[in-house]
Amino acid sequence: MDLKDPTQGLQDYNWASDVEKNKVALMRVFVEREDPTSKEVDDLTLRRFLVARDLDIEKASAMFLKYLKWRRAAVPNGFISESEVKNQCTERKLFVQGFDKKGRRIGVLQLAKHSPHKRDLEEFKRFVIYSLDKLCASMPSGQEKFIAIGDIKGWGYSNFDLRGYVACLEIMQEYFPERLGKVFLIHVPYIFWTAWKIIYPFIDKNTREKIVFVENKNLKATLLEDIEESQLPEIYGGKLPLVPSQDSTV
């Protein structure tokens, strides 16, 4: 890279501003010096980390370098295979299909199918990575975010898994920044609010702003504001049958 022109090679992206573009270029110079494997990462990835740290190059670089170190340890083969998360897949609780009106991939999670008393925490962490990787890999060109529908129907205290929830939040917030577009929490039972008070402090400000609690009476209408009926799961009034993520071809 020509250090006299740190923006060289960045012209192909739709940058929000020249300031952002220049900061990504400067960030690249720094992280490549600290970790040469950074050269394999595209500029849009660096931009996500930069945006997650409010365009602070030093903080974004530290976050990104931490991510690289974590990724090498957590995903040494470059991907998580289904055989590594077979117990989690057996619960058939995650579905990846359809797109919202902005072209963001849709993930559906049925929380009542999660069994914390059976789960191995390390396998669960791998399942979170497997799921997020699958969502990100299925995004159309030019789109970097996904949305999620968290279905809490039938959830009870036997499903409450603080360690699992915190691990999931940490992975998503620290290592998949600026990937989440919005979360719809639906069919929320009254008893969930006690658990929510415990979970809430672990959710960062940016993630909190993306969470939408949906009333049952407004469920279909609310989802249709963001998702066309043809892309909405049948169980929520749309036309797509739910397909578990491991059975999906995306």
Secondary structure as the mmCIF struct_conf table of DSSP 4:
data_model
#
loop_
_struct_conf.conf_type_id
_struct_conf.id
_struct_conf.beg_label_comp_id
_struct_conf.beg_label_asym_id
_struct_conf.beg_label_seq_id
_struct_conf.end_label_comp_id
_struct_conf.end_label_asym_id
_struct_conf.end_label_seq_id
TURN_TY1_P TURN_TY1_P1 LEU A 3 LYS A 4
TURN_TY1_P TURN_TY1_P2 PRO A 6 GLY A 9
TURN_TY1_P TURN_TY1_P3 GLN A 11 ASP A 12
BEND BEND1 TYR A 13 TYR A 13
BEND BEND2 ALA A 16 ALA A 16
HELX_RH_AL_P HELX_RH_AL_P1 ASP A 18 GLU A 34
HELX_RH_3T_P HELX_RH_3T_P1 PRO A 36 GLU A 40
BEND BEND3 VAL A 41 VAL A 41
HELX_RH_AL_P HELX_RH_AL_P2 ASP A 43 ALA A 52
TURN_TY1_P TURN_TY1_P4 ARG A 53 LEU A 55
HELX_RH_AL_P HELX_RH_AL_P3 ILE A 57 ALA A 74
TURN_TY1_P TURN_TY1_P5 PRO A 76 ASN A 77
BEND BEND4 GLY A 78 PHE A 79
HELX_RH_3T_P HELX_RH_3T_P2 GLU A 82 VAL A 85
HELX_RH_AL_P HELX_RH_AL_P4 LYS A 86 THR A 90
TURN_TY1_P TURN_TY1_P6 GLU A 91 GLU A 91
STRN STRN1 LEU A 94 PHE A 99
TURN_TY1_P TURN_TY1_P7 LYS A 101 LYS A 102
BEND BEND5 GLY A 103 GLY A 103
STRN STRN2 ARG A 105 GLN A 110
HELX_RH_3T_P HELX_RH_3T_P3 LEU A 111 LYS A 113
TURN_TY1_P TURN_TY1_P8 PRO A 116 LYS A 118
HELX_RH_AL_P HELX_RH_AL_P5 LEU A 121 ALA A 137
TURN_TY1_P TURN_TY1_P9 SER A 138 SER A 138
HELX_LH_PP_P HELX_LH_PP_P1 MET A 139 PRO A 140
TURN_TY1_P TURN_TY1_P10 SER A 141 GLY A 142
STRN STRN3 PHE A 146 ASP A 151
TURN_TY1_P TURN_TY1_P11 LYS A 153 GLY A 154
HELX_RH_3T_P HELX_RH_3T_P4 TYR A 157 ASN A 159
HELX_RH_AL_P HELX_RH_AL_P6 LEU A 162 GLU A 170
HELX_RH_PI_P HELX_RH_PI_P1 ILE A 171 TYR A 175
BEND BEND6 PHE A 176 PHE A 176
TURN_TY1_P TURN_TY1_P12 PRO A 177 GLU A 178
STRN STRN4 LEU A 180 ILE A 186
BEND BEND7 HIS A 187 HIS A 187
TURN_TY1_P TURN_TY1_P13 TYR A 190 ILE A 191
HELX_RH_AL_P HELX_RH_AL_P7 PHE A 192 ILE A 199
HELX_RH_3T_P HELX_RH_3T_P5 TYR A 200 PHE A 202
BEND BEND8 ILE A 203 ILE A 203
HELX_RH_AL_P HELX_RH_AL_P8 LYS A 205 ARG A 208
TURN_TY1_P TURN_TY1_P14 GLU A 209 LYS A 210
STRN STRN5 ILE A 211 PHE A 213
HELX_RH_3T_P HELX_RH_3T_P6 ASN A 216 ASN A 218
HELX_RH_AL_P HELX_RH_AL_P9 LEU A 219 ASP A 226
BEND BEND9 ILE A 227 ILE A 227
HELX_RH_3T_P HELX_RH_3T_P7 GLU A 229 GLN A 231
BEND BEND10 LEU A 232 LEU A 232
STRN STRN6 PRO A 233 PRO A 233
HELX_RH_3T_P HELX_RH_3T_P8 GLU A 234 TYR A 236
TURN_TY1_P TURN_TY1_P15 GLY A 237 GLY A 237
BEND BEND11 GLY A 238 LYS A 239
STRN STRN7 LEU A 240 LEU A 240
HELX_LH_PP_P HELX_LH_PP_P2 PRO A 241 LEU A 242
STRN STRN8 PRO A 244 PRO A 244
HELX_RH_3T_P HELX_RH_3T_P9 SER A 245 ASP A 247
#
